[in-house]
Amino acid sequence: MYSVLFVCTANMCRSPMAMGLLTNKVAASPEWRIESAGTWSYEGQPVVENTRQVLEARGITITGFRSRTVHLDLLRQFNLILTMEAGHKEALEIEFPSIANRVYLLSEMVGEHNDIPDPIGQPIDEFEKLAGELEQMIDQGFERIQELARD
């Protein structure tokens, strides 16, 4: 079994997009559990419209998705926690030291240490750019993701 939790701020753009892209890559395999959450999210919100449109253009539907906030019980359920920004990673490591060894920046999966900018409030082309960046990191870092996400 593989388990990955993507984390961003509001859990309405980046982390659900990454969740959808990785789920699509593994063809929704039952061997994979892929979810997302936010460090400062409002519970129960759908993804923003531009995220939905960009994913649907790629044949990915996350109907029924609702945002949620990270908490220790949730974090303990995942072998790999991938954050979008260094601030997210640092916050999780400080607040939840028992899971700190499972927390990485998504960019670390490809040997980098970069934040992935939040496109909220931007035009749809910024969401397309985000999707391309996330796809590239997931594809290039897939072997590392598999290694760290495995039971």
N, C-alpha and C positions, 0 to 999 in steps of 0.2 A: 504494500500500500504506500502511496505517495500522498503527502499533504502539504499544501501551500496556502498561506494567507497573505494577500496583498494588502498593504496599508498605505493610505494617503491621509489627507486632512479631513475632508467632509464625506468621503466615501460616495461621491456622486459623479466623478469624472475619471481620474487616473486609475485608482485601484479596481473599480468595476470593469474598466476597459481592459486592463491587464488580465483580470480574471477571465473575461470573455475570450480574449485572444489565446491564453494558455489552454483553456477548456477546449476551444476549437482545435488547437494544435494536437492535443492528445485524443481528439475525437470523442470527447466526453466519456472516456474510458472509466469503468467502475473501479479501476485500480487507483484512480486519482480523486482526491478531494481538494477542490480549489474554491476558495471563498475570498471575501474582502471585507474590510472594516476601515473605520476612520478614527483618527486621534481626537478630533473635535467635531464629530458628526451630529446632525440632528436625526434622531432615530426615525426610521420609517419613510424616508424620502426616496423617490425614484431617481434614476440617473438623469442628468441634465439632457435636454433634447438633442444637443449636438453629439453627445456620446452615443445615444441611442441610434441616431442616424448613421454615424460613422461605422458603428458595429454592424448595423443591418446591411449597409452597403457591402460588407465583407461576408454576408450570410450568417451573421451571428446575432442571435436574439437572446436578450436577458430579461424577458418579460417576467414581471412579478418581483424583480429585484427591489430591495428596500435597504437603505443605508442603516448602518449600526456602528456603535462605538466599541473600540477594543476594550477588553477587560481580561483579567487573568485567566478565568475559566475558559474563555475562547482561545486565548493564546496558547494555553497548554495543550490544545487539541491538534496543533500543527507542528510538523517537524521543521518547516522552513517558513520564516516570516520575512517577506520582501517589502521594504519601504521605498517610497518615492523620493524622500529627501533625508539628508543627514540629520535634520532636526527631529524627524519622526523616529529614526533609528535611536538617536540619543535619548529621546523621551521614553521610549519603550524600555531601553536598557536600564535607565535610572529608576523608573517606576516599577518595573517588573524584572528585577535582577535574576530571578530564577530561570527566565527564558532568554536571557541576553545572548547566550551562545547560539541561538537559532535565528537571530535577527541580522539581516544584511540589507544593504542598499540593492535594489534591482540591478543597478549599473555594475555592482561588484561581480555579478555573474559573468560579465565580459571583461573583467580585469580593470575596470574604471572605478572612479569614486565621484560620480557626478549626480547632482540633483536633477530630477525630471520636473520641469516647470509645469505649474498648474494653468490650464488654458481657460479656466472659468471666466466668463464675461467676454471672451475673445470670439472672433468669427469662426465659422466651421473649418476654415482651412488650417487653423491652429490645432484643432482637434484631429484633423487628418494627419498633420505633422506629428502630433503626439502618438497616434496609432502606428505610424510608420516607425517611430523611434522605439516604441514598446515591442512591436513585432520583431524588429532587428535584435533587440536585447534578448528577447525570449528565444528566438531562433539560434542566435550565436551562443547564448549561455545555457541552452537546453541540457547539455550533458552535465554541467555543474548543478543546475536546478534539480535534475533527476537524482544526482548523487546526494545532495543535501536534503531532499524531500522524502527520501526513502526511509521506511521504518528502521 
